[in-house]
Amino acid sequence: MSLRVIVAEDETIIRLDLKERLEGASHQVIGEAGDGETAVHMARELRPDLVVMDIKMPAMDGIEAARRLTEERIAPVVLVTAHGEQALIEKASEAGVIGYCLKPLRDKDLESAISVALSRYSEFQEMSQTATDLSEQLETRKSVERAKGILMTKHDLPEPEAFKRIQKMSMDRRRSMRDIAEAIILAEDI
């Protein structure tokens, strides 16, 4: 699978080596940066499939850049570094980095880190979407329950009939039940 990749490394020779390795593995390097801040701006604009970056860079280090890219759900990040201290690895993990490779690089290590990062990122995206969906469902249910209560009180309806009314208005008006419920609530608050 060919990926669109941004490479961020402050040392030009290492950045070119990373680019060559990635292109040799059939990936397309769509951007290069010499610091974390530029990498973040570039990633926001280009929306790559992956960002490969060093930890120690000027303007913004790779860990802070990775934190921002992760929070904004722009792309998975693989850090490539000569620094393998446990504290640094923990800091990278807390920032949301899901791929970590130590220099000197071997092609198979980089590809393995990329595969793991893509897989984990996909899982995180799915979990995030599930959480969003569940939150939406909960908010819809709260609105419908409140609207049912209003209809039950205002029109002296039993609960199933109040629900059927909301459902029918939803179908007739081709609007979601949440939209109808919120309109009922809003009309009651006026």
CYANA upper distance limits for C-alpha pairs under 8 A (distance plus 0.5 A):
  1 MET  CA     26 SER  CA      8.14
  1 MET  CA     27 HIS  CA      8.29
  2 SER  CA     26 SER  CA      6.00
  2 SER  CA     27 HIS  CA      5.12
  2 SER  CA     28 GLN  CA      7.34
  3 LEU  CA     26 SER  CA      8.25
  3 LEU  CA     27 HIS  CA      5.32
  3 LEU  CA     28 GLN  CA      6.48
  3 LEU  CA     48 PRO  CA      8.38
  3 LEU  CA     49 ASP  CA      6.31
  3 LEU  CA     50 LEU  CA      7.62
  4 ARG  CA     27 HIS  CA      6.74
  4 ARG  CA     28 GLN  CA      5.42
  4 ARG  CA     29 VAL  CA      6.41
  4 ARG  CA     30 ILE  CA      6.55
  4 ARG  CA     48 PRO  CA      5.69
  4 ARG  CA     49 ASP  CA      5.68
  4 ARG  CA     50 LEU  CA      7.09
  5 VAL  CA     27 HIS  CA      7.50
  5 VAL  CA     28 GLN  CA      6.51
  5 VAL  CA     29 VAL  CA      5.21
  5 VAL  CA     30 ILE  CA      6.23
  5 VAL  CA     31 GLY  CA      7.48
  5 VAL  CA     48 PRO  CA      5.98
  5 VAL  CA     49 ASP  CA      6.49
  5 VAL  CA     50 LEU  CA      5.45
  5 VAL  CA     51 VAL  CA      6.10
  5 VAL  CA     52 VAL  CA      7.68
  6 ILE  CA     29 VAL  CA      6.25
  6 ILE  CA     30 ILE  CA      6.26
  6 ILE  CA     31 GLY  CA      5.16
  6 ILE  CA     32 GLU  CA      6.21
  6 ILE  CA     33 ALA  CA      8.19
  6 ILE  CA     39 ALA  CA      7.87
  6 ILE  CA     42 MET  CA      8.48
  6 ILE  CA     43 ALA  CA      7.67
  6 ILE  CA     48 PRO  CA      7.04
  6 ILE  CA     50 LEU  CA      7.09
  6 ILE  CA     51 VAL  CA      5.33
  6 ILE  CA     52 VAL  CA      6.75
  7 VAL  CA     15 ARG  CA      7.29
  7 VAL  CA     18 LEU  CA      7.79
  7 VAL  CA     19 LYS  CA      7.42
  7 VAL  CA     29 VAL  CA      7.57
  7 VAL  CA     31 GLY  CA      6.86
  7 VAL  CA     32 GLU  CA      5.38
  7 VAL  CA     33 ALA  CA      6.79
  7 VAL  CA     39 ALA  CA      8.23
  7 VAL  CA     51 VAL  CA      6.52
  7 VAL  CA     52 VAL  CA      5.45
  7 VAL  CA     53 MET  CA      6.20
  8 ALA  CA     15 ARG  CA      7.44
  8 ALA  CA     32 GLU  CA      6.22
  8 ALA  CA     33 ALA  CA      5.00
  8 ALA  CA     34 GLY  CA      6.08
  8 ALA  CA     35 ASP  CA      6.77
  8 ALA  CA     36 GLY  CA      7.26
  8 ALA  CA     39 ALA  CA      6.48
  8 ALA  CA     51 VAL  CA      8.06
  8 ALA  CA     52 VAL  CA      6.78
  8 ALA  CA     53 MET  CA      4.92
  8 ALA  CA     54 ASP  CA      6.86
  9 GLU  CA     14 ILE  CA      7.47
  9 GLU  CA     15 ARG  CA      5.73
  9 GLU  CA     32 GLU  CA      8.42
  9 GLU  CA     33 ALA  CA      6.87
  9 GLU  CA     34 GLY  CA      5.56
  9 GLU  CA     35 ASP  CA      7.00
  9 GLU  CA     53 MET  CA      6.21
  9 GLU  CA     54 ASP  CA      5.74
  9 GLU  CA     57 MET  CA      7.38
 10 ASP  CA     15 ARG  CA      7.73
 10 ASP  CA     33 ALA  CA      7.85
 10 ASP  CA     34 GLY  CA      4.60
 10 ASP  CA     35 ASP  CA      6.30
 10 ASP  CA     54 ASP  CA      8.17
 10 ASP  CA     56 LYS  CA      8.49
 10 ASP  CA     57 MET  CA      6.16
 10 ASP  CA     58 PRO  CA      7.82
 11 GLU  CA     15 ARG  CA      6.63
 11 GLU  CA     34 GLY  CA      7.67
 12 THR  CA     16 LEU  CA      6.59
 12 THR  CA     34 GLY  CA      8.14
 13 ILE  CA     17 ASP  CA      6.70
 14 ILE  CA     18 LEU  CA      6.64
 15 ARG  CA     19 LYS  CA      6.66
 15 ARG  CA     32 GLU  CA      8.23
 16 LEU  CA     20 GLU  CA      6.59
 17 ASP  CA     21 ARG  CA      6.64
 18 LEU  CA     22 LEU  CA      6.58
 19 LYS  CA     23 GLU  CA      6.55
 19 LYS  CA     29 VAL  CA      6.91
 20 GLU  CA     24 GLY  CA      6.39
 21 ARG  CA     25 ALA  CA      6.83
 21 ARG  CA    107 ASP  CA      7.39
 22 LEU  CA     26 SER  CA      7.12
 22 LEU  CA     27 HIS  CA      5.85
 22 LEU  CA     28 GLN  CA      7.76
 22 LEU  CA     29 VAL  CA      7.76
 23 GLU  CA     27 HIS  CA      5.29
 23 GLU  CA     28 GLN  CA      6.33
 23 GLU  CA     29 VAL  CA      7.35
 30 ILE  CA     46 LEU  CA      8.36
 30 ILE  CA     48 PRO  CA      8.11
 31 GLY  CA     42 MET  CA      7.67
 32 GLU  CA     39 ALA  CA      7.93
 33 ALA  CA     38 THR  CA      6.36
 33 ALA  CA     39 ALA  CA      5.89
 34 GLY  CA     38 THR  CA      7.72
 34 GLY  CA     39 ALA  CA      8.18
 34 GLY  CA     57 MET  CA      7.78
 34 GLY  CA     58 PRO  CA      8.29
 35 ASP  CA     39 ALA  CA      6.86
 35 ASP  CA     57 MET  CA      5.73
 35 ASP  CA     58 PRO  CA      5.81
 35 ASP  CA     59 ALA  CA      6.51
 35 ASP  CA     60 MET  CA      6.86
 35 ASP  CA     61 ASP  CA      7.70
 35 ASP  CA     62 GLY  CA      8.50
 36 GLY  CA     40 VAL  CA      6.69
 36 GLY  CA     57 MET  CA      6.87
 36 GLY  CA     58 PRO  CA      7.51
 36 GLY  CA     59 ALA  CA      6.92
 36 GLY  CA     60 MET  CA      5.11
 36 GLY  CA     61 ASP  CA      5.94
 36 GLY  CA     62 GLY  CA      6.09
 36 GLY  CA     64 GLU  CA      8.20
 36 GLY  CA     65 ALA  CA      5.83
 37 GLU  CA     41 HIS  CA      6.92
 37 GLU  CA     59 ALA  CA      6.52
 37 GLU  CA     60 MET  CA      5.81
 37 GLU  CA     65 ALA  CA      7.19
 38 THR  CA     42 MET  CA      6.49
 39 ALA  CA     43 ALA  CA      6.50
 39 ALA  CA     65 ALA  CA      7.93
 40 VAL  CA     44 ARG  CA      6.69
 40 VAL  CA     65 ALA  CA      6.54
 40 VAL  CA     68 ARG  CA      7.92
 40 VAL  CA     69 LEU  CA      7.16
 41 HIS  CA     45 GLU  CA      6.86
 42 MET  CA     46 LEU  CA      6.42
 42 MET  CA     47 ARG  CA      8.48
 43 ALA  CA     47 ARG  CA      5.68
 43 ALA  CA     48 PRO  CA      6.65
 43 ALA  CA     51 VAL  CA      8.24
 43 ALA  CA     69 LEU  CA      8.31
 43 ALA  CA     74 ILE  CA      7.51
 43 ALA  CA     75 ALA  CA      8.27
 44 ARG  CA     74 ILE  CA      7.25
 47 ARG  CA     74 ILE  CA      6.83
 47 ARG  CA     75 ALA  CA      7.65
 48 PRO  CA     74 ILE  CA      8.16
 48 PRO  CA     75 ALA  CA      6.88
 49 ASP  CA     75 ALA  CA      6.28
 49 ASP  CA     76 PRO  CA      7.73
 50 LEU  CA     75 ALA  CA      5.85
 50 LEU  CA     76 PRO  CA      5.77
 50 LEU  CA     77 VAL  CA      6.53
 50 LEU  CA     78 VAL  CA      8.14
 50 LEU  CA    118 LEU  CA      8.34
 51 VAL  CA     75 ALA  CA      7.10
 51 VAL  CA     76 PRO  CA      6.83
 51 VAL  CA     77 VAL  CA      5.34
 51 VAL  CA     78 VAL  CA      6.82
 52 VAL  CA     77 VAL  CA      6.35
 52 VAL  CA     78 VAL  CA      5.34
 52 VAL  CA     79 LEU  CA      6.37
 52 VAL  CA     80 VAL  CA      7.40
 53 MET  CA     62 GLY  CA      6.70
 53 MET  CA     77 VAL  CA      7.88
 53 MET  CA     78 VAL  CA      6.93
 53 MET  CA     79 LEU  CA      5.53
 53 MET  CA     80 VAL  CA      6.28
 54 ASP  CA     61 ASP  CA      8.39
 54 ASP  CA     62 GLY  CA      6.17
 54 ASP  CA     79 LEU  CA      6.04
 54 ASP  CA     80 VAL  CA      5.41
 54 ASP  CA     81 THR  CA      5.87
 55 ILE  CA     61 ASP  CA      6.07
 55 ILE  CA     62 GLY  CA      4.56
 55 ILE  CA     63 ILE  CA      6.46
 55 ILE  CA     79 LEU  CA      6.94
 55 ILE  CA     80 VAL  CA      7.45
 55 ILE  CA     81 THR  CA      6.47
 56 LYS  CA     61 ASP  CA      5.85
 56 LYS  CA     62 GLY  CA      6.80
 56 LYS  CA     81 THR  CA      8.30
 57 MET  CA     61 ASP  CA      5.31
 57 MET  CA     62 GLY  CA      7.04
 60 MET  CA     64 GLU  CA      6.92
 60 MET  CA     65 ALA  CA      6.97
 61 ASP  CA     65 ALA  CA      6.78
 62 GLY  CA     66 ALA  CA      6.38
 62 GLY  CA     79 LEU  CA      7.72
 63 ILE  CA     67 ARG  CA      6.64
 63 ILE  CA     91 LYS  CA      7.94
 63 ILE  CA     92 ALA  CA      6.08
 63 ILE  CA     95 ALA  CA      6.88
 63 ILE  CA     97 VAL  CA      8.24
 64 GLU  CA     68 ARG  CA      6.87
 64 GLU  CA     95 ALA  CA      7.63
 65 ALA  CA     69 LEU  CA      6.75
 66 ALA  CA     70 THR  CA      6.46
 66 ALA  CA     77 VAL  CA      6.63
 66 ALA  CA     92 ALA  CA      8.47
 66 ALA  CA     95 ALA  CA      6.90
 66 ALA  CA     96 GLY  CA      7.37
 66 ALA  CA     97 VAL  CA      6.81
 67 ARG  CA     71 GLU  CA      6.54
 67 ARG  CA     95 ALA  CA      4.97
 67 ARG  CA     96 GLY  CA      6.47
 67 ARG  CA     97 VAL  CA      7.98
 68 ARG  CA     72 GLU  CA      6.59
 69 LEU  CA     73 ARG  CA      6.41
 69 LEU  CA     74 ILE  CA      5.77
 69 LEU  CA     75 ALA  CA      6.79
 69 LEU  CA     76 PRO  CA      8.11
 69 LEU  CA     77 VAL  CA      8.29
 70 THR  CA     74 ILE  CA      6.92
 70 THR  CA     75 ALA  CA      7.27
 70 THR  CA     76 PRO  CA      7.36
 70 THR  CA     77 VAL  CA      8.33
 70 THR  CA     95 ALA  CA      8.00
 70 THR  CA     96 GLY  CA      6.39
 70 THR  CA     97 VAL  CA      8.14
 75 ALA  CA    121 TYR  CA      8.41
 76 PRO  CA     97 VAL  CA      7.82
 76 PRO  CA     98 ILE  CA      7.57
 76 PRO  CA    117 ALA  CA      6.76
 76 PRO  CA    118 LEU  CA      7.06
 76 PRO  CA    121 TYR  CA      6.37
 77 VAL  CA     97 VAL  CA      6.18
 77 VAL  CA     98 ILE  CA      7.02
 77 VAL  CA     99 GLY  CA      6.87
 77 VAL  CA    117 ALA  CA      7.58
 78 VAL  CA     97 VAL  CA      7.08
 78 VAL  CA     98 ILE  CA      7.05
 78 VAL  CA     99 GLY  CA      4.74
 78 VAL  CA    100 TYR  CA      5.93
 78 VAL  CA    101 CYS  CA      7.74
 78 VAL  CA    113 ALA  CA      7.39
 78 VAL  CA    114 ILE  CA      7.17
 78 VAL  CA    117 ALA  CA      7.30
 79 LEU  CA     97 VAL  CA      7.76
 79 LEU  CA     99 GLY  CA      6.64
 79 LEU  CA    100 TYR  CA      5.27
 79 LEU  CA    101 CYS  CA      6.60
 80 VAL  CA    100 TYR  CA      6.53
 80 VAL  CA    101 CYS  CA      5.25
 80 VAL  CA    102 LEU  CA      6.25
 80 VAL  CA    103 LYS  CA      7.17
 81 THR  CA    100 TYR  CA      8.34
 81 THR  CA    101 CYS  CA      6.93
 81 THR  CA    102 LEU  CA      5.60
 81 THR  CA    103 LYS  CA      6.05
 82 ALA  CA    102 LEU  CA      5.94
 82 ALA  CA    103 LYS  CA      5.23
 82 ALA  CA    104 PRO  CA      7.63
 83 HIS  CA     88 LEU  CA      8.01
 83 HIS  CA    102 LEU  CA      7.57
 84 GLY  CA     88 LEU  CA      7.41
 84 GLY  CA     89 ILE  CA      7.25
 84 GLY  CA    102 LEU  CA      7.22
 85 GLU  CA     89 ILE  CA      6.89
 86 GLN  CA     90 GLU  CA      6.65
 87 ALA  CA     91 LYS  CA      6.65
 88 LEU  CA     92 ALA  CA      6.63
 89 ILE  CA     93 SER  CA      6.64
 90 GLU  CA     94 GLU  CA      6.66
 91 LYS  CA     95 ALA  CA      6.81
 92 ALA  CA     96 GLY  CA      7.12
 92 ALA  CA     97 VAL  CA      5.96
 93 SER  CA     97 VAL  CA      5.60
 93 SER  CA     98 ILE  CA      7.28
 98 ILE  CA    116 VAL  CA      7.95
 98 ILE  CA    117 ALA  CA      5.58
 98 ILE  CA    120 ARG  CA      7.34
 98 ILE  CA    121 TYR  CA      7.93
 99 GLY  CA    113 ALA  CA      5.65
 99 GLY  CA    114 ILE  CA      7.10
 99 GLY  CA    116 VAL  CA      7.21
 99 GLY  CA    117 ALA  CA      5.52
100 TYR  CA    113 ALA  CA      6.88
101 CYS  CA    105 LEU  CA      7.79
101 CYS  CA    109 ASP  CA      7.37
101 CYS  CA    110 LEU  CA      6.90
101 CYS  CA    113 ALA  CA      7.09
105 LEU  CA    109 ASP  CA      7.39
105 LEU  CA    110 LEU  CA      7.35
106 ARG  CA    110 LEU  CA      6.94
107 ASP  CA    111 GLU  CA      6.71
108 LYS  CA    112 SER  CA      6.49
109 ASP  CA    113 ALA  CA      6.62
110 LEU  CA    114 ILE  CA      6.66
111 GLU  CA    115 SER  CA      6.63
112 SER  CA    116 VAL  CA      6.72
113 ALA  CA    117 ALA  CA      6.52
114 ILE  CA    118 LEU  CA      6.62
115 SER  CA    119 SER  CA      6.68
116 VAL  CA    120 ARG  CA      6.55
117 ALA  CA    121 TYR  CA      6.40
118 LEU  CA    122 SER  CA      6.60
119 SER  CA    123 GLU  CA      6.89
120 ARG  CA    124 PHE  CA      6.68
121 TYR  CA    125 GLN  CA      6.62
122 SER  CA    126 GLU  CA      6.75
123 GLU  CA    127 MET  CA      6.69
124 PHE  CA    128 SER  CA      6.51
125 GLN  CA    129 GLN  CA      6.64
126 GLU  CA    130 THR  CA      6.63
127 MET  CA    131 ALA  CA      6.64
128 SER  CA    132 THR  CA      6.70
129 GLN  CA    133 ASP  CA      6.56
130 THR  CA    134 LEU  CA      6.60
131 ALA  CA    135 SER  CA      6.61
132 THR  CA    136 GLU  CA      6.69
133 ASP  CA    137 GLN  CA      6.68
134 LEU  CA    138 LEU  CA      6.63
135 SER  CA    139 GLU  CA      6.73
136 GLU  CA    140 THR  CA      6.61
137 GLN  CA    141 ARG  CA      6.59
138 LEU  CA    142 LYS  CA      6.69
139 GLU  CA    143 SER  CA      6.72
140 THR  CA    144 VAL  CA      6.60
140 THR  CA    177 MET  CA      8.04
140 THR  CA    178 ARG  CA      5.56
141 ARG  CA    145 GLU  CA      6.50
141 ARG  CA    178 ARG  CA      8.24
142 LYS  CA    146 ARG  CA      6.66
143 SER  CA    147 ALA  CA      6.58
143 SER  CA    178 ARG  CA      6.75
143 SER  CA    181 ALA  CA      6.11
143 SER  CA    182 GLU  CA      6.66
143 SER  CA    185 ILE  CA      8.31
144 VAL  CA    148 LYS  CA      6.48
144 VAL  CA    163 PHE  CA      8.36
144 VAL  CA    166 ILE  CA      8.36
144 VAL  CA    177 MET  CA      7.55
144 VAL  CA    178 ARG  CA      6.84
144 VAL  CA    181 ALA  CA      5.65
144 VAL  CA    182 GLU  CA      8.29
145 GLU  CA    149 GLY  CA      6.77
146 ARG  CA    150 ILE  CA      6.88
146 ARG  CA    181 ALA  CA      8.13
146 ARG  CA    185 ILE  CA      7.73
147 ALA  CA    151 LEU  CA      6.72
147 ALA  CA    181 ALA  CA      5.62
147 ALA  CA    182 GLU  CA      7.75
147 ALA  CA    184 ILE  CA      6.38
147 ALA  CA    185 ILE  CA      6.25
148 LYS  CA    152 MET  CA      6.45
148 LYS  CA    159 GLU  CA      7.20
148 LYS  CA    162 ALA  CA      5.77
148 LYS  CA    163 PHE  CA      6.52
148 LYS  CA    166 ILE  CA      8.16
148 LYS  CA    181 ALA  CA      8.39
149 GLY  CA    153 THR  CA      6.65
149 GLY  CA    159 GLU  CA      8.24
149 GLY  CA    162 ALA  CA      8.42
150 ILE  CA    154 LYS  CA      6.36
150 ILE  CA    184 ILE  CA      8.23
150 ILE  CA    185 ILE  CA      7.92
150 ILE  CA    188 GLU  CA      8.03
151 LEU  CA    155 HIS  CA      6.09
151 LEU  CA    156 ASP  CA      7.78
151 LEU  CA    157 LEU  CA      7.22
151 LEU  CA    162 ALA  CA      6.34
152 MET  CA    156 ASP  CA      5.48
152 MET  CA    157 LEU  CA      4.87
152 MET  CA    158 PRO  CA      6.56
152 MET  CA    159 GLU  CA      6.94
152 MET  CA    162 ALA  CA      6.52
153 THR  CA    157 LEU  CA      7.55
157 LEU  CA    161 GLU  CA      6.61
157 LEU  CA    162 ALA  CA      6.48
158 PRO  CA    162 ALA  CA      6.86
159 GLU  CA    163 PHE  CA      6.75
160 PRO  CA    164 LYS  CA      6.69
161 GLU  CA    165 ARG  CA      6.68
162 ALA  CA    166 ILE  CA      6.98
163 PHE  CA    167 GLN  CA      6.67
164 LYS  CA    168 LYS  CA      6.48
165 ARG  CA    169 MET  CA      6.64
166 ILE  CA    170 SER  CA      6.60
166 ILE  CA    177 MET  CA      7.04
166 ILE  CA    180 ILE  CA      7.12
166 ILE  CA    181 ALA  CA      7.38
167 GLN  CA    171 MET  CA      6.85
167 GLN  CA    177 MET  CA      6.86
168 LYS  CA    172 ASP  CA      6.47
169 MET  CA    173 ARG  CA      6.38
169 MET  CA    175 ARG  CA      8.49
169 MET  CA    180 ILE  CA      7.49
170 SER  CA    174 ARG  CA      6.11
170 SER  CA    175 ARG  CA      5.50
170 SER  CA    176 SER  CA      6.14
170 SER  CA    177 MET  CA      5.81
170 SER  CA    180 ILE  CA      6.64
171 MET  CA    175 ARG  CA      7.24
171 MET  CA    176 SER  CA      8.50
175 ARG  CA    179 ASP  CA      6.75
175 ARG  CA    180 ILE  CA      7.28
176 SER  CA    180 ILE  CA      6.95
177 MET  CA    181 ALA  CA      6.47
178 ARG  CA    182 GLU  CA      6.51
179 ASP  CA    183 ALA  CA      6.67
180 ILE  CA    184 ILE  CA      6.78
181 ALA  CA    185 ILE  CA      6.71
182 GLU  CA    186 LEU  CA      6.46
183 ALA  CA    187 ALA  CA      6.56
184 ILE  CA    188 GLU  CA      6.76
185 ILE  CA    189 ASP  CA      6.79
186 LEU  CA    190 ILE  CA      6.91
